[in-house]
Amino acid sequence: MSIFNKISEIGVVPVIAIDDADKAIALADALLEGGLPLAEITFRTDAAAQAIENISVHRPEMLVGAGTVLSIEQLDECKHSGAKFALSPGLDPEILTHAKNLSMPFAPGIMTPSEILIAIRAGCEMMKFFPAGAAGGPNMLKNISAPVSHLNISFNPTGGVNLKNMDEWLTIPSVKAVGGTWIATREDINNGNFAKIIANAKAAVSRVKEIRGV
């Protein structure tokens, strides 16, 4: 099973900004206890690469990836740190090519039909619709992806997605997983509020199952 198929099975991706890599294991344990063995650690902080490495080495059962990958250098760094996949808020053909050369499962950010076509041509299995809410919401994604719906392309909307509106996204056939920051916020991680993260993870997993009827 491919990485993105595994992500699709889970259905929700915690999008995480972490300031202290020493808290990465406690974060991973909280997500695991909440039934969510998945994390997108964003390269928005200096601790990202070390946090990915800590989780990859000490909690190999976690499917840990890198988010907000903006350069070839960052892609190399996340690969070296043990990231199993990577995502970007936008589409850069050079990064797409480099990800392919590294055999790194990569989901570029898209907002337009043209970007979708570029990603398809690059062989992308999943694309990140970002910023999902500001870019027009579920109706926008339905319309820009309709012409390629027969190609079985998968989307991961991120930005403005939350527990209350997950159903609006996950009922779209091409949406295989949603991304959200609410599950493990920067503030909760910094404050060691891992009980809340466990509860948020459990609620997210439960909601995915409810929406999918499983």
C-alpha positions in Angstrom: 0.0 0.0 0.0 1.3 3.4 -0.9 1.9 6.1 1.7 -0.9 8.2 0.4 -3.3 5.2 0.4 -2.4 4.8 4.1 -3.1 8.5 4.7 -6.4 8.1 2.9 -7.4 5.2 5.1 -6.8 7.3 8.2 -8.6 10.3 6.7 -7.3 13.2 8.8 -3.8 14.6 9.0 -2.7 16.6 12.0 -0.8 19.6 10.7 1.7 20.5 13.4 4.1 23.4 14.1 6.4 22.3 17.0 8.9 24.6 18.7 10.7 22.1 20.8 11.9 18.8 19.3 12.2 17.3 22.8 8.4 17.3 22.9 8.1 15.3 19.7 7.9 11.9 21.4 5.3 13.0 23.9 3.3 14.5 20.9 3.6 11.2 19.0 2.5 9.2 22.0 -0.5 11.5 22.4 -1.5 11.0 18.8 -1.0 7.3 19.0 -3.1 7.1 22.2 -5.8 9.0 20.3 -5.8 6.4 17.5 -4.1 8.8 15.0 -0.7 7.3 13.9 0.0 10.2 11.5 1.6 13.6 11.7 2.6 16.4 9.3 5.4 18.3 10.9 5.6 21.7 9.2 8.9 23.4 8.3 7.6 26.6 9.9 9.9 26.2 12.9 13.6 25.4 13.4 12.7 22.3 15.4 10.9 20.6 12.5 13.7 18.4 11.1 14.8 17.2 14.5 11.2 16.5 15.6 10.7 14.4 12.5 13.9 12.5 13.2 13.0 11.9 16.8 9.6 10.5 15.9 10.9 8.5 13.0 13.6 6.8 15.1 11.8 6.3 18.4 8.2 5.9 17.2 8.5 4.0 13.9 4.8 3.1 14.0 4.0 6.7 13.3 3.6 7.8 9.7 5.5 11.1 10.0 5.9 13.5 7.1 7.1 17.0 6.5 4.8 20.0 5.6 5.4 23.5 4.3 8.4 22.2 2.2 9.4 25.3 0.2 12.8 24.3 -1.3 14.9 21.5 -2.6 17.1 22.0 0.4 14.2 21.5 2.8 13.2 18.4 0.8 16.6 16.9 1.3 16.5 17.8 5.0 13.2 16.1 5.5 14.3 13.0 3.6 17.5 12.8 5.8 15.4 13.2 8.9 13.3 10.2 8.1 10.1 11.8 6.8 7.9 9.3 4.9 6.1 11.9 2.8 6.2 15.6 2.2 3.7 18.3 1.3 4.0 21.9 0.1 1.5 24.9 0.1 2.2 25.5 -3.5 3.5 23.9 -6.7 7.1 24.2 -7.8 8.1 22.0 -10.8 11.7 21.8 -9.6 10.7 20.5 -6.2 8.3 18.0 -7.9 11.2 16.7 -10.0 13.6 16.5 -7.0 10.9 14.6 -4.9 10.6 12.1 -7.8 14.4 11.7 -7.9 14.4 11.1 -4.1 11.5 8.7 -4.3 9.8 10.9 -1.8 6.0 10.7 -1.9 5.1 14.4 -2.4 1.8 16.3 -2.4 2.1 19.8 -3.9 -0.4 22.6 -3.1 -2.9 23.5 -5.8 -5.6 26.1 -6.2 -6.3 26.1 -10.0 -7.0 23.6 -12.8 -3.7 24.5 -14.4 -1.8 23.5 -11.2 -3.8 20.3 -11.1 -2.7 19.4 -14.6 1.0 20.1 -13.9 0.8 17.9 -10.8 -0.9 15.1 -12.8 1.8 15.3 -15.5 4.4 15.0 -12.7 2.7 11.8 -11.5 1.4 13.1 -8.2 -0.9 10.7 -6.4 -2.3 13.3 -4.0 -2.5 17.1 -4.0 -3.0 19.6 -1.2 -5.9 22.0 -1.9 -4.6 25.0 0.0 -5.8 27.3 1.5 -9.0 25.3 1.3 -11.4 27.6 3.0 -10.1 30.9 1.5 -9.7 29.3 -1.9 -13.5 28.8 -2.2 -14.3 25.8 0.0 -15.7 22.5 -1.0 -17.7 23.9 -4.0 -14.5 25.3 -5.5 -12.7 22.0 -5.2 -15.6 20.1 -6.7 -15.6 22.5 -9.8 -11.9 22.7 -10.5 -11.4 18.9 -10.1 -14.5 17.8 -12.0 -12.7 17.7 -15.4 -10.1 15.2 -14.1 -12.4 13.2 -11.8 -12.1 10.1 -14.1 -8.3 10.0 -13.3 -8.9 9.1 -9.6 -6.8 12.0 -8.3 -6.8 12.4 -4.5 -7.0 15.7 -2.6 -6.0 16.7 0.9 -7.8 20.0 1.7 -6.0 22.0 4.4 -6.7 25.5 5.7 -10.0 26.3 7.4 -10.9 22.6 7.9 -12.1 21.7 11.4 -14.1 19.1 13.2 -17.4 20.7 12.4 -17.0 21.0 8.7 -15.0 17.8 8.0 -18.1 16.2 6.5 -18.4 18.9 3.8 -15.0 17.8 2.6 -14.9 14.1 3.2 -18.1 13.5 1.3 -16.4 14.7 -1.9 -15.3 11.5 -3.6 -11.8 12.8 -4.5 -11.1 14.0 -1.0 -9.3 11.2 0.7 -8.0 13.1 3.8 -8.3 16.5 5.4 -5.5 18.4 7.1 -6.0 20.4 10.3 -4.1 22.3 12.9 -6.7 22.0 15.6 -5.8 18.5 16.7 -2.4 19.5 18.1 -1.9 23.2 18.3 1.3 24.9 18.8 0.0 26.3 22.1 -1.1 23.0 23.4 2.3 21.3 22.6 4.2 24.2 24.2 2.1 24.0 27.3 2.3 20.2 27.5 -1.5 19.8 27.2 -1.2 16.4 25.7 -4.5 15.2 27.3 -6.3 17.7 25.1 -4.4 16.4 22.0 -5.4 12.8 22.8 -9.0 14.0 23.1 -8.8 15.9 19.9 -7.3 13.0 18.0 -10.0 10.6 19.3 -12.7 13.0 18.2 -11.2 13.5 14.8 -10.8 9.7 14.2 -14.4 9.1 15.4 -15.7 11.8 13.1 -14.0 10.4 10.1 -15.5 7.0 10.8 -19.0 8.5 11.3 -18.8 10.4 8.0 -17.6 7.3 6.2 -20.1 5.1 7.9 -17.6 2.6 9.3 
